[in-house]
């Protein structure tokens, strides 16, 4: 018989009911059965009431006394236990719906992270499967209580949107699992920095592919994850087993912001240990804040150095032609120069914006 034609009852009774019916048929009471099984009467009564499971040991004794195979009782007990577990699971999923609503589910469905055909408790189940966790409490222990420190070393408990941020981070992990790279080689990565800067300066159409391929040769995984609502994160650096993972978004969709984030995360990889995870909008300790400053300095060094920025700033009046000439001489991109000067107040936010390149990653 095919499984789809099999009848699955709404409720499954405890095997103690079968046992009670058999005893009634035999005219045997719980006291007599207890004596024959060498069990206390209260244990037999508990089985009859469904308050005690029929164990393999009890099933063998029932087989001896009642001539009903032990596997019958064990199968009935297994079926009952599974049914009870599924009922409890449905109750948990009903509670998980409230938890699920705290995530940007519409965006996650649109991006294909969660199946679009799922609804209600099924959607909550799919969200738990996305995280590879069994319950909302397991999510809390992982992302807020730091119970899995080998996998996730910071707490999102103090962030404004731990739900959206955790989803963004999880998608990065899933993409990393699909990527095969050689063993990490810091020497290879350092040697690749000039090439990465050249890619930044040229910003070709396939800049993301070139970035990923160059880093992959050094054993560094680079993935792109779209920005989620309430999780405006530009980048993150952490280690997945023995390989660094750099997770990027196209936040602000400008090449100067994107490449600063790239070199910022590379700075974390090269200068800081495997035990750290660095993410925007997190309340860092004094030690970690120092590391953030070090990563910023690393990004400045490889995008536009402070002396280079000062040289451009002193050149007035500054024209687009001059910015392009400086970019060519410094080996950077004109948009990087404009972005830095806008942030320092040398240029207004609406000046030379046409020198930016749009970052839209598919």
N, C-alpha and C positions, 0 to 999 in steps of 0.2 A: 504494500500500500504506500503511495507517495505521501510525503510529509504534509503536503498542502491539503490532503483529504482526511488527515487524521483529526479526531476530535480532541480538543484541549479544553477540559472543563474550566469554568470560571474559578472554582475553588477546589482545592485538593484536601481531602480529609487526612487526619493523622492515622497511621497504621494501627493505633490503639483501638480505633473503632472497629476495624476488621477483627482484631483480637477479641474485643468484647462480644461481637456477634458469634465468633467461634466458640467462646466459652459458654454462651447462652445455649448454643446448639448442643454442646456436650453436657450441659448441666453442671458445669464446673465453676466454682467461685474463685475469686482472687487469692483467697487464703490457700486453697488446695493447689492452685497453679504455682503459687510461691513456694510451697513445700516441694512440689515435683521439680521445679527449676532450681531449687536451693537458693531462692531469693527471698528477701524480706517482703512481707505482704504489702507494705507501704510503697515499695518499688514497683510492684505489679500494678497497684492502684494508680500510681503516677503514670505508668505507660498507658493504662486504659483511658485515663482522662486526657491524654495527649500532653501531659506536663513533663514527660521524660522520653527521650529518644530511644528507639530500639537499636542498641549497639550490635556490632558483629558478634560479640560474646553472647548477648541475650538472644540474638537470632539463632545461633547454633543450639542454644538450650531449648528454644521454642521448637526448633526442628526435631529435636530428640523427643520432646514431650508430645507435641501435637501432630507430628509427621507432616508438617508443612515446611518445604525447603527454606533454608536460611536466606537464600537469595531473593525469595519472594518478599520477606519482611524488610530486607535491606533495600530492595528496589523501591518498595512503598515508602520507606523512610526517606530515601534519596529524593524521590519525586515530591514528597511533602516539603522537605527542607528547601528544595529549589524553588517551589512555589512561594513559600514564605519569604525567601530571599528576594524574589522578584517583586513581591508586594512591597517589601521594605524599600527596594530599589526605586519603585515607582513613587513612593512617598518622598524619598530623598530627591528625586528628579523634580517633583512638584515644588519642593522647597527651593531647588536650584534655579527654577524659573525666575524667582525674585533676584537671585544673584546674577543670573544671565543678563537681566535688563540693565545692569550697571555697565555693560560693555557696549561699544559702538557696533552692535550686531548688524545694522543695515549696511555699514561700510564693509564689515568683514564678509558678509554674504556677497556683496557686489564685487569684492576682490577675489572671490572664490575660495576664501579660507574656510567658510562654513557652507555646507550644501544649501542651495536656495530652496529646495523642496521641503526642508524640515520646518516644523512648527511646534510651538509649545514645549512640552517635555522632551520631545524628540530633538528639538533645537538645543535644549540645555544639555542633552546627552552628547550631541555633536560637538558642543563647545568643550565639554570635559574631555572628549576624545582628542580634540585639537591640542589640548594641554597635556594629554596622556596622563590624566589624573582621574581619580574615582569620585571626588566630591568637592564641593566648594571649600570645605575645611582643609582638604589637601592642597588646594590652590593657596589658601591663606598661609598654611605652614610653609609652602615653597617660596612664595613671593613676598610675604610680609613678615613671617616669623623666622626666616633663615634656617629652616630645619634641614634643607638639603644644601649645605654649604659647598659641597664639592661641585654642584651644578650651578648654583646661583648665590653669589656672595654679597649681595646688598639687599637691603630691605626697602620695599616700596611703600611701607606703612606710612611714612611721613610725606609722601608725594601727594599732589592734588588729585591725580587720576591714576591710581595703581592698576585699575582694570584695563584701561586702554594701553598703558605702557607695557603691562605684562603680555598683552596680546601681540603688540608690535615686536617685543623681544622674542616671543615664542616663534613667530613666523620666521625670524632670522635663524633660529636654531634649526627649524625644519628645512630651510633652504640650505643651510650648512651641511646637514646630513646627506644631502643629495650631491655634494661637491667632493671630488677626490683630488687631493693635493699631496705632494711629497712631504717629507719631514721638514719641519720649520728650520730655516737656516738664516740666522740673523745677519751673517756676513753677506749672504746673497741679497737680503732685503736692503741693507745699507748700500750695496753696489747698485741697486735698482733705483735709488732715490733720484739721481739726475734724469733717468729716463722718465720717471713719473712726473718730474717737473716739466720735462719737455712735452709730455702729453697734456699737462695742464696749460702750457703756453699755447699750444696749437689748438687744443680743445676740438679734436676732430669729431665727426658724426658718431663714430664708434668708440668714443672716449671711455665709456663704461667697460666695454669688452677689453680694450687695451689695458685699462687699469686692473681688471680682474686677472687677465692672463699674466701680466707682469708680476703681480703680487703672488699669484698661484705658484710661479716658478720658485719663489722663496718659501713656499709652504704656508702662505697667508691666504685665508679664505675671505673674499670680499663679496657681500651680497647686498642687493637693493631691496628695500621694503618700503612701499608707499607710506606716507604719513597718515596716521589715523586721527580722526577728530579727538580732541582732548589729549593728544600725545604728540605735540609738535617737536619731535626729536630729530636732530640733524644727523647724529651718528652715535655709535656705541662701539667700544672695544672690549673684548673679553676672550677667554680661551675656551675652546671646545676640545677637551682631552689635551692633546699635545700640539694643537695648531691654533694660532690666533685667528679670531673671527672679527672682522670689521663690518659692521652693519650700517648702511647708509640710507638716507632718504633724499628726496628732492625738495626738502623744505625750502621755502622762499624761491625755489626754481631759478636760482642765479648761480652762475659758474664760480663767482668769487667765494660765495658762502659754501658751496659744495666742496671746492678744493681745499679750503681752509679746514673743513671738517675731515677730509681725507688725511691730510698731513697731521692734524691734531691726533687722530686715532692711531696713525703710524707712530707718532711720538710715544703714545702710551705703550704700544707693542714693543718698541725698541728700548725704552728707558725704564719701564716699570714691570713688575712681576706678574706671574701667572695667577696669583691669588686675587687680583683686583678685577673689578668690572667698572668701567667708566661710562657714565650716562648723564645726559643733560637733565637739569631740573631736579637733581638729587641733593639733599642736604649732606655735604661731605664733612668729614672730620678735618681738623687742621692739617693732618698729614696728607690726606687725599686732596685737599684744596691746593696744597703745595704741588702735588703731582699734576693737577689740572693746569696750574700756572706753567709748569715745565712743558706740558704738552702744547700749550698756547705758544710758548716761546719757540718750540720746535716747528710749529706750523708757520710762524712768522718768518723763521729762517729760510724755509723752503718755498714760501709763496712770494714774499716781499720783505726784505730785511729792514730793520729800523733805519739804518743809514741811507738805504735806497729810498725809503719813504720820505725821509727828511730832505733828501736832495730834490725830489720831485716837488715837495711842498714849498720849497724856497723859489722855485721857478715860476715867476708871475709876470704877465698873465699866462696861465696854463691853457693850452689848446688841446684838442683831440689829437692833432698831428703829433704834438710833443709827447702826449701820453703813449701813443703807439711807438714812438721812437724809444722812449724809456723802457717800455715793455720788451722791445726787441733786444735792447742792450742788457737788460737785467735777466732775460730768459724767462719772463713771466707773461701773463696775459693782461691786456689793457684793462679789462673788467676788474681784475684783481687790484690794480692800482686805484681805479676809481672807487671801488668799494672801500678800500682802506682810507682814502682821503675823505670820503663821505662820513665814515665812522669817527674820524678824528676832528671833523668839523671844518676841514680845509675847503671841501666842496659841499654845496647844498645837495640835498637828497634828490633833487630833480635835475641835476646837471650831469651831462654825459652818460645818461642811462643807456643810450644806444650802444655803448661799448661793452655792456654786459652781454653774455651769451645765455640763452635760456637753457635750463637743465630740465629735460623731460625724458624720463627713462621709462621704457615699456617693460 
